C-alpha cells in the first residue's frame, strides 16, 4: 500500500492515480456525515458554496434538508447546522441532506479525482481502515481550517496511517506528510495514555482533550460548542462508512 497525506487542501495532491481518497474533517463535517447516515439519512449531497446548496435543493422533486455552517455557525435559512447532536433519527431518517461547510466540503472537491472516496472521523476509524486496507494507493486529505494545517485532522490521519501500518500484510510505504501525521498521533497519545499507543488504549476523554487544544477545537469552544468535541472523540462508536456514490453532484451514502 502507498499512503499519501495532504495536511491541508491547499497542498497539491500527488500526481499518481489514487485508488481511494479519505477525506478528514474531524471537527466537524465528516463526523456529521457519518452520524447522519448512521441515523438513517438516505444520502448526503455536498456542495462547496452556500448558493450552490440552495440552488440544488430547489431543483429536487422532494424537499431536502439544507445543512451546514460558516464560521462554525448555522447558515441563515438552513435547517440544520454542523453539530452531530442535531443529526438524530427523528430529524434525518429517510431524508436527503445537502451539506456545505467552511472546510470539509472544500476538501471533498480537492479529492474528487480519486477513483473512490470515503469520509473518515474518529467515530468510524476502524471501519474506514477496513474499507481501505486492500487498496494499492490511498490519499488522506485533511480539511484543515481555512487553509491552515490543524492538529485534529492531522491526528486522525496519523491514526489511520498507524492502523494501516499495524494491519497491512504487505509493506506500507508512506510520504513524508504521512510519516509526520503518524509521529504526531503516536507522540500525542503517548503523552496522554501511559498504558500505550495502540487504538484500544485511547480513551474518549484523552482524545477529547487533544482535540480541544487544536485550532478547530478552540474555535468550537469560542462559539459554545465544547460538547461537540466530546461527541467527535467517541472512537469507533459508529460502523458507517460514507462512500461517494456520485461525482456530479457529489453524493455520499452509507456502506
C-alpha positions in Angstrom: 0.0 0.0 0.0 1.2 3.5 -0.8 0.0 6.1 1.7 -0.1 9.8 0.7 -1.3 12.6 3.0 -2.3 16.1 2.2 -2.2 18.1 5.5 -4.4 20.9 4.2 -6.5 21.3 1.0 -4.1 24.0 -0.2 -1.4 21.3 -0.7 -1.3 19.7 -4.1 -2.3 16.1 -4.1 0.1 13.6 -5.7 0.0 13.2 -9.4 -0.2 9.5 -9.2 -3.6 7.9 -9.8 -5.2 7.3 -6.5 -7.4 4.3 -5.7 -9.1 5.7 -2.6 -9.3 9.2 -1.1 -10.1 9.5 2.5 -11.4 13.0 3.5 -10.9 14.1 7.1 -12.7 16.9 8.8 -12.9 15.8 12.4 -14.5 19.0 13.7 -17.0 18.5 12.3 -18.1 17.8 8.7 -17.0 14.2 8.3 -18.2 13.4 11.8 -21.6 14.9 10.9 -22.0 13.0 7.6 -21.1 9.7 9.4 -23.6 10.5 12.2 -26.3 11.4 9.8 -26.0 8.3 7.6 -25.8 6.1 10.7 -29.0 7.7 11.9 -30.8 6.7 8.7 -30.4 9.6 6.3 -30.8 8.4 2.7 -27.9 10.3 1.2 -25.8 13.4 1.8 -25.1 15.7 -1.1 -22.1 18.0 -0.6 -21.7 21.5 -2.1 -18.8 23.9 -1.9 -20.8 27.1 -1.9 -23.9 28.1 0.1 -25.7 29.3 -3.1 -24.9 26.0 -4.8 -26.6 24.2 -2.0 -29.7 26.4 -2.2 -29.9 26.0 -6.0 -29.5 22.2 -5.8 -32.2 22.0 -3.1 -34.6 23.9 -5.3 -34.0 21.5 -8.2 -35.0 18.4 -6.3 -38.5 17.0 -6.5 -38.6 16.2 -2.8 -37.6 18.7 -0.2 -34.2 18.0 1.3 -32.7 19.3 4.5 -30.3 22.2 4.0 -27.4 21.7 6.4 -24.1 23.3 7.2 -22.2 26.2 8.7 -20.0 29.1 8.0 -17.7 30.2 10.8 -19.0 27.3 13.0 -22.5 28.8 13.0 -25.8 27.8 11.3 -26.3 29.3 7.9 -29.2 31.7 7.7 -32.3 29.9 6.4 -30.8 26.4 6.7 -32.5 23.5 8.6 -29.5 22.1 10.5 -26.0 23.3 11.4 -22.9 21.3 11.8 -23.3 19.7 15.2 -23.5 15.9 15.4 -26.1 16.4 18.1 -28.6 17.7 15.5 -28.5 14.6 13.3 -30.8 12.3 15.1 -33.0 9.6 13.6 -36.1 11.8 14.2 -34.5 14.6 12.1 -32.9 12.7 9.2 -34.2 9.2 8.7 -35.1 8.7 5.1 -34.2 12.2 4.1 -31.8 13.7 1.6 -29.4 16.1 3.1 -27.5 18.9 1.3 -24.4 19.9 3.2 -21.9 22.8 2.8 -19.2 23.7 5.3 -16.3 26.1 5.6 -13.6 23.4 5.3 -14.9 19.9 4.9 -16.7 20.3 1.6 -13.7 22.1 0.2 -11.5 19.1 0.9 -14.0 16.9 -0.8 -13.6 18.9 -4.0 -9.8 18.6 -3.8 -10.1 14.8 -3.5 -12.5 14.3 -6.4 -10.1 12.8 -8.9 -9.6 9.6 -6.8 -11.4 6.5 -8.1 -13.4 6.2 -4.9 -13.8 8.4 -1.9 -14.8 7.7 1.7 -15.2 10.1 4.7 -13.4 9.4 8.0 -13.8 10.5 11.5 -12.8 9.2 14.9 -16.3 7.8 15.1 -15.7 5.3 12.3 -12.0 5.0 12.3 -11.6 1.2 12.4 -14.3 0.5 9.7 -12.7 3.1 7.4 -9.4 1.2 7.8 -11.3 -2.0 7.0 -12.6 -0.3 3.8 -9.2 0.9 2.5 -6.7 -1.7 3.8 -6.6 -3.6 0.5 -6.2 -0.6 -1.8 -2.9 -0.1 -3.6 -2.9 3.7 -3.1 -4.6 5.8 -0.5 -4.7 9.6 -0.2 -5.6 11.1 3.2 -7.0 14.7 2.7 -7.1 16.8 5.8 -9.6 19.6 5.7 -7.7 21.9 8.0 -9.1 25.3 8.9 -9.2 28.0 6.2 -6.1 26.6 4.5 -4.1 26.1 7.7 -2.9 22.7 8.9 -4.8 21.7 12.1 -4.0 19.3 14.9 -7.3 17.4 15.0 -7.2 16.4 11.3 -3.5 15.5 11.4 -4.2 13.3 14.5 -6.8 11.3 12.6 -4.6 11.0 9.6 -1.9 9.7 11.8 -4.3 7.2 13.5 -5.3 5.9 10.1 -1.7 5.5 9.0 -0.9 3.8 12.3 -3.7 1.3 11.8 -2.7 0.6 8.2 0.9 0.0 9.2 -0.2 -2.3 12.0 -2.7 -4.3 9.9 -1.2 -4.3 6.4 0.1 -7.8 5.3 2.2 -6.2 2.6 4.7 -3.4 3.1 3.3 0.1 3.6 5.2 3.0 2.0 4.4 6.5 3.0 5.1 10.0 2.0 6.8 12.5 4.4 3.4 14.0 5.4 2.1 10.6 6.3 5.1 10.0 8.5 4.7 13.3 10.1 1.0 12.6 10.9 1.9 9.1 12.2 4.5 10.7 14.6 2.1 13.3 15.7 -0.5 10.7 16.6 1.8 8.4 18.4 3.6 11.1 20.3 0.4 12.9 21.3 -1.3 9.7 22.5 1.9 8.6 24.4 1.7 11.8 26.4 -2.0 11.2 27.4 -2.1 7.4 27.8 0.6 5.8 29.9 -0.7 2.3 29.0 0.4 2.5 25.4 -0.3 3.9 21.9 -2.5 1.2 20.4 -6.0 2.2 19.5 -7.5 0.2 22.3 -5.5 2.3 24.8 -7.0 5.6 23.7 -9.9 6.9 25.8 -12.5 9.3 24.6 -11.6 11.8 27.4 -7.9 11.8 26.4 -8.7 12.3 22.8 -11.2 15.0 23.5 -8.5 16.9 25.5 -6.2 16.7 22.5 -8.9 17.9 20.1 -9.9 20.7 22.4 -6.3 22.1 22.2 -6.4 22.2 18.4 -7.3 25.2 16.2 -10.7 23.6 15.3 -11.3 22.7 19.0 -10.5 26.3 20.2 -12.8 27.7 17.5 -15.7 25.5 18.7 -15.2 26.3 22.3 -15.2 30.0 21.5 -18.7 29.8 20.0 -20.2 27.5 22.6 -19.8 24.0 21.0 -17.4 22.4 23.6 -19.7 19.3 23.8 -19.3 18.6 20.1 -15.6 17.9 20.7 -16.6 15.1 23.1 -19.1 13.8 20.5 -16.4 13.8 17.8 -13.9 12.0 20.1 -16.1 8.9 20.6 -13.7 6.4 18.9 -15.3 3.6 16.9 -18.8 4.4 18.2 -20.3 4.0 14.7 -19.9 1.4 11.9 -21.0 3.5 9.0 -18.6 4.4 6.2 -19.8 7.3 4.0 -18.8 6.4 0.4 -19.1 8.6 -2.7 -21.8 7.1 -5.0 -21.9 10.0 -7.4 -19.5 12.7 -8.6 -21.9 15.2 -10.1 -23.4 16.1 -7.8 -21.2 14.7 -5.1 -23.3 12.2 -3.2 -22.4 10.1 -0.2 -24.3 7.0 1.1 -23.7 4.5 3.8 -21.7 1.4 3.1 
